[in-house]
Amino acid sequence: MKHIIGGKPPSGPAPASNPPAARLVEVDEDSAGQRLDNFLIRHLKGVPKTHVYRIIRSGEVRINKGRASADTRVEAGDVVRLPPVRVSDKVAEKAERPAPAREFPILLEDEHLIALDKPAGVAVHGGSGVSFGVIEQLRQARPGTKFLELVHRLDRDTSGILLVAKKRSALTHLQDQFRERETGKTYLALVTGVWAANNKVIDLPLHKYLQADGERRVRVTTADDPEGMRSITLVKVRQKVPARQEQGLPAMSLLEVTIKTGRTHQIRVHLASQGHAIVGDDKYGDFELNKRLQKLGMRRMFLHAWRLQFNHPASGERVALNAELPPELAEFVPS
């Protein structure tokens, strides 16, 4: 069975002359400045993102009766046409089922933003087989908070600092900083082998692709690849971790990794390209080593968003936040 989102479900087979109606939604002040794709994802709950982008490209979605692209910013008073879209009963049921309310450890909070310490294993938002993430859980936990939006993203398996905006103006201001590379983002990563101290800059383009099973992957490519995106990663050795022969563990290196560009899987692929994969990485890592580490209690990837610097969206003051290593990672790095 199918459910129709954006129009009334017909009582029987819809006659060809009377298809389900599109829905017109007026953009309010709180949604002003939002990208069209994100606006649709919020209003077409349960509709896969791939389908959202498809109906934008096809011109079925209109702003003030005109075609628009996914990155078009909607403004207060705009009228957005939402076409009727069909989703399966299972997807519709998931969309209607609220995420469980959950609060997360808070590093900083004021009337403009929340900086939280995201645990590993939790997606930042629903989608791609995950029915809910941090943002949906936080909204359920704070029903009185009118506006909560992710400023940026972290991989599901990465822990650490995540920013959530509480006002549209803060969201726009902070996202502009990320886009213009005015933020400072440093991660802690434990990698296999001894990292050379003079290997401080990785400047290699990355290419996204899909495997035969449809899973997303990223690889290092060449400068002449038209689909390659320039990616820059800075690396500093924080600590050398000696081999533990009795446990079958090689020498490892704890790195401070600062990204100057925010590409998908950038740190994971850049470090692996140098022959030093992140410990516990199930996509680009050393699978045999990962199995040994799981038996010793390391059941996640050792990548942690440790430090974040940005300009406060209201005061303009520089903010520097730190999230210490969670216990399950700290115990693998001798002090």
C-alpha positions as CSV (number, residue, x, y, z in Angstrom):
1,M,0.0,0.0,0.0
2,K,1.1,3.6,-0.6
3,H,0.4,6.8,1.4
4,I,0.2,10.1,-0.3
5,I,2.0,13.1,1.2
6,G,1.1,16.5,-0.1
7,G,-2.5,15.7,-1.1
8,K,-5.6,13.9,0.2
9,P,-5.5,10.1,-0.3
10,P,-8.2,9.0,-2.7
11,S,-11.0,6.7,-1.4
12,G,-10.4,4.5,-4.5
13,P,-8.3,4.5,-7.6
14,A,-7.9,8.2,-8.6
15,P,-9.3,9.0,-12.0
16,A,-6.8,10.2,-14.5
17,S,-8.6,13.6,-14.7
18,N,-8.5,14.1,-11.0
19,P,-5.0,13.3,-9.6
20,P,-4.2,14.0,-5.9
21,A,-3.8,17.7,-5.3
22,A,-0.5,19.4,-4.7
23,R,-0.1,21.4,-1.5
24,L,0.8,25.1,-1.2
25,V,2.9,26.0,1.8
26,E,3.7,29.6,2.8
27,V,7.2,30.1,4.2
28,D,7.2,31.6,7.7
29,E,9.8,33.8,9.4
30,D,11.5,30.8,11.2
31,S,12.1,29.1,7.8
32,A,13.3,32.1,6.0
33,G,16.8,31.6,4.6
34,Q,16.6,27.8,4.6
35,R,17.7,25.9,1.5
36,L,14.8,24.5,-0.5
37,D,16.0,20.9,-0.1
38,N,16.1,21.2,3.7
39,F,12.7,22.9,3.7
40,L,11.2,20.0,1.7
41,I,12.8,17.4,3.9
42,R,11.1,18.9,6.9
43,H,7.7,19.1,5.2
44,L,7.8,15.8,3.3
45,K,8.5,13.5,6.3
46,G,9.3,10.0,5.3
47,V,10.1,10.8,1.7
48,P,13.7,9.6,0.7
49,K,16.1,12.4,0.0
50,T,16.8,11.0,-3.4
51,H,13.2,11.5,-4.3
52,V,13.2,15.0,-2.8
53,Y,16.0,16.0,-5.2
54,R,14.3,14.3,-8.1
55,I,11.1,16.3,-7.7
56,I,13.1,19.5,-7.5
57,R,15.1,18.7,-10.7
58,S,11.9,17.8,-12.5
59,G,10.3,21.1,-11.7
60,E,7.4,19.7,-9.7
61,V,8.4,21.8,-6.8
62,R,7.8,25.5,-7.4
63,I,8.5,28.7,-5.5
64,N,6.0,31.5,-6.3
65,K,5.1,29.4,-9.4
66,G,8.7,29.4,-10.7
67,R,11.2,26.6,-10.9
68,A,14.0,26.5,-8.3
69,S,17.2,24.6,-7.5
70,A,18.0,22.6,-4.3
71,D,20.2,25.4,-3.0
72,T,17.7,28.2,-3.5
73,R,17.0,30.0,-0.2
74,V,13.3,30.4,0.6
75,E,12.2,33.7,2.1
76,A,9.3,34.6,4.4
77,G,6.1,34.9,2.4
78,D,7.2,32.6,-0.4
79,V,4.6,30.1,-1.6
80,V,6.1,26.7,-2.2
81,R,4.3,24.1,-4.2
82,L,4.7,20.6,-2.8
83,P,3.6,17.9,-5.2
84,P,1.9,14.7,-3.9
85,V,4.4,12.0,-3.4
86,R,3.9,8.4,-2.6
87,V,5.7,6.4,0.2
88,S,5.1,2.9,1.4
89,D,3.1,2.1,4.5
90,K,6.3,1.1,6.3
91,V,8.0,4.4,5.5
92,A,4.9,6.4,6.4
93,E,4.6,4.6,9.7
94,K,8.2,5.4,10.5
95,A,7.7,9.0,9.6
96,E,4.7,9.3,11.9
97,R,6.4,7.5,14.8
98,P,8.2,10.1,16.9
99,A,11.9,9.7,17.8
100,P,12.6,9.0,21.5
101,A,13.3,12.1,23.4
102,R,17.0,12.4,24.4
103,E,19.3,15.1,25.8
104,F,23.0,15.0,25.1
105,P,26.0,16.3,27.1
106,I,26.1,20.1,26.7
107,L,29.4,22.0,26.3
108,L,27.8,25.4,25.7
109,E,24.3,26.7,25.4
110,D,22.7,30.1,25.2
111,E,19.7,31.6,23.4
112,H,21.4,31.3,20.0
113,L,23.0,27.9,19.9
114,I,23.8,24.6,21.6
115,A,27.2,22.9,21.4
116,L,26.8,19.3,22.4
117,D,29.1,16.3,22.7
118,K,27.7,13.7,20.3
119,P,28.4,10.0,21.2
120,A,29.6,7.6,18.6
121,G,27.0,5.3,17.0
122,V,24.3,8.0,16.8
123,A,23.5,9.7,13.4
124,V,23.1,13.4,13.4
125,H,19.7,13.2,11.5
126,G,17.4,10.5,10.2
127,G,17.8,9.2,6.6
128,S,19.8,6.5,4.7
129,G,18.2,3.7,6.7
130,V,18.2,5.5,10.0
131,S,14.8,6.7,11.2
132,F,16.0,9.3,13.6
133,G,19.2,11.0,14.8
134,V,20.4,13.6,17.3
135,I,18.3,16.5,15.9
136,E,15.0,14.5,16.0
137,Q,15.7,13.3,19.5
138,L,16.6,16.7,20.7
139,R,13.4,18.2,19.2
140,Q,11.4,15.6,21.1
141,A,13.2,16.3,24.3
142,R,12.5,20.1,23.9
143,P,9.0,20.5,22.6
144,G,8.9,24.1,23.7
145,T,11.9,25.1,21.7
146,K,10.5,26.5,18.4
147,F,13.7,26.3,16.3
148,L,16.4,23.6,16.4
149,E,18.6,23.0,13.3
150,L,21.9,21.3,12.7
151,V,24.7,23.7,11.8
152,H,27.0,21.0,10.4
153,R,27.3,17.2,10.4
154,L,29.5,14.5,11.9
155,D,29.7,10.9,10.6
156,R,27.6,8.4,12.7
157,D,30.7,6.7,14.0
158,T,32.4,9.9,15.0
159,S,32.0,11.4,18.4
160,G,32.5,14.9,19.6
161,I,31.4,18.5,19.2
162,L,28.3,19.2,17.2
163,L,26.6,22.6,16.9
164,V,22.8,23.1,16.8
165,A,21.3,26.5,16.1
166,K,18.3,27.8,18.1
167,K,17.6,30.8,15.8
168,R,17.6,31.1,12.0
169,S,20.0,34.1,12.2
170,A,22.5,32.0,14.2
171,L,22.2,29.1,11.7
172,T,22.9,31.3,8.7
173,H,25.8,33.1,10.4
174,L,27.4,29.8,11.6
175,Q,27.0,28.0,8.3
176,D,28.5,30.9,6.5
177,Q,31.6,30.6,8.7
178,F,31.9,26.9,7.9
179,R,31.5,27.6,4.2
180,E,34.1,30.4,4.3
181,R,36.5,28.2,6.3
182,E,36.5,30.6,9.2
183,T,36.0,27.9,11.8
184,G,38.8,25.8,13.3
185,K,37.9,22.0,13.4
186,T,40.4,19.6,14.9
187,Y,39.9,15.9,15.5
188,L,41.8,13.3,17.4
189,A,42.4,10.1,15.4
190,L,44.4,7.0,16.4
191,V,46.0,5.4,13.3
192,T,48.0,2.4,12.6
193,G,51.8,2.7,12.3
194,V,54.3,5.4,13.2
195,W,53.3,8.7,11.5
196,A,56.2,10.7,10.1
197,A,56.5,14.0,12.0
198,N,57.3,15.8,8.8
199,N,54.1,14.6,7.0
200,K,52.1,17.7,8.0
201,V,49.9,18.6,5.0
202,I,47.8,16.3,2.9
203,D,46.5,18.1,-0.2
204,L,44.8,15.5,-2.3
205,P,41.5,15.8,-4.2
206,L,38.7,13.4,-3.3
207,H,36.2,11.7,-5.5
208,K,32.8,10.3,-4.3
209,Y,31.4,7.2,-5.9
210,L,28.9,4.4,-5.3
211,Q,29.8,0.7,-4.9
212,A,27.8,-2.0,-6.8
213,D,25.6,-2.4,-3.7
214,G,24.8,1.4,-3.7
215,E,27.0,2.2,-0.7
216,R,28.8,5.5,-0.8
217,R,32.6,5.5,-0.9
218,V,35.3,8.1,-1.4
219,R,38.8,7.8,-2.9
220,V,41.8,9.9,-3.5
221,T,42.0,11.0,-7.1
222,T,44.2,13.1,-9.4
223,A,44.2,16.9,-10.0
224,D,42.8,16.4,-13.5
225,D,39.8,14.5,-12.4
226,P,36.8,16.8,-13.2
227,E,34.8,15.3,-10.3
228,G,37.7,15.5,-7.8
229,M,37.3,18.1,-5.1
230,R,40.3,19.7,-3.6
231,S,40.7,18.6,0.0
232,I,43.3,19.8,2.6
233,T,44.1,18.1,5.9
234,L,46.7,19.2,8.4
235,V,48.3,16.6,10.7
236,K,50.3,16.9,13.9
237,V,51.5,13.9,16.0
238,R,50.2,14.2,19.5
239,Q,51.4,10.9,20.9
240,K,53.2,7.7,19.8
241,V,51.6,4.5,21.1
242,P,54.1,1.7,21.3
243,A,53.3,-1.8,20.0
244,R,51.7,-4.2,22.4
245,Q,53.1,-7.6,21.2
246,E,51.3,-9.6,23.9
247,Q,48.0,-8.3,22.6
248,G,48.9,-8.5,18.9
249,L,48.8,-4.8,18.5
250,P,51.2,-2.8,16.2
251,A,52.6,0.6,17.0
252,M,50.1,3.4,16.5
253,S,50.0,7.2,16.4
254,L,47.5,9.6,18.1
255,L,47.1,12.5,15.7
256,E,45.6,16.0,15.9
257,V,43.9,16.4,12.5
258,T,42.7,19.8,11.4
259,I,40.6,20.0,8.2
260,K,40.6,23.0,6.0
261,T,37.9,21.6,3.8
262,G,34.9,19.6,4.9
263,R,34.6,16.7,2.4
264,T,32.7,13.5,3.0
265,H,35.0,11.0,4.8
266,Q,37.9,13.4,4.2
267,I,40.0,12.5,7.3
268,R,39.4,8.8,7.0
269,V,40.4,8.6,3.3
270,H,43.3,11.1,3.6
271,L,44.9,9.2,6.5
272,A,44.4,5.8,4.9
273,S,45.9,7.1,1.7
274,Q,49.2,7.7,3.6
275,G,49.2,4.1,4.8
276,H,47.9,4.9,8.2
277,A,44.2,4.0,8.4
278,I,42.1,5.1,11.4
279,V,41.8,2.3,14.0
280,G,38.3,0.8,14.0
281,D,37.4,2.2,10.5
282,D,35.1,-0.4,8.9
283,K,35.2,1.2,5.5
284,Y,38.8,2.2,4.9
285,G,40.7,0.5,7.7
286,D,42.7,-2.6,8.6
287,F,39.9,-5.2,9.0
288,E,42.1,-7.9,10.6
289,L,43.4,-5.4,13.2
290,N,39.8,-4.2,13.8
291,K,38.7,-7.7,14.7
292,R,41.5,-8.0,17.2
293,L,40.7,-4.7,18.7
294,Q,37.0,-5.6,19.0
295,K,38.0,-8.5,21.2
296,L,39.8,-6.0,23.4
297,G,36.8,-3.8,23.7
298,M,37.4,-1.3,20.9
299,R,34.1,-1.5,19.0
300,R,34.1,1.8,17.2
301,M,36.2,4.0,15.0
302,F,38.8,6.1,16.9
303,L,37.8,9.5,15.5
304,H,36.7,12.3,17.8
305,A,35.8,15.9,17.0
306,W,37.9,17.3,19.8
307,R,38.2,21.1,19.3
308,L,36.0,23.6,17.5
309,Q,36.6,27.4,17.2
310,F,34.1,29.8,15.7
311,N,32.8,33.4,16.1
312,H,29.7,33.7,18.2
313,P,26.8,34.5,15.9
314,A,25.5,37.3,18.2
315,S,28.6,38.8,20.0
316,G,31.2,38.1,17.3
317,E,33.6,36.9,20.1
318,R,35.8,33.9,19.2
319,V,34.6,30.7,21.0
320,A,37.0,27.8,21.6
321,L,35.4,24.5,22.7
322,N,37.0,21.2,23.7
323,A,35.4,17.8,24.1
324,E,37.7,15.3,25.9
325,L,38.1,11.8,24.6
326,P,35.3,9.5,25.7
327,P,36.3,6.7,28.1
328,E,36.1,3.9,25.5
329,L,38.8,5.7,23.4
330,A,40.9,7.2,26.3
331,E,41.6,3.7,27.7
332,F,43.4,2.7,24.4
333,V,45.9,5.6,24.7
334,P,48.3,5.2,27.6
335,S,48.9,8.5,29.5
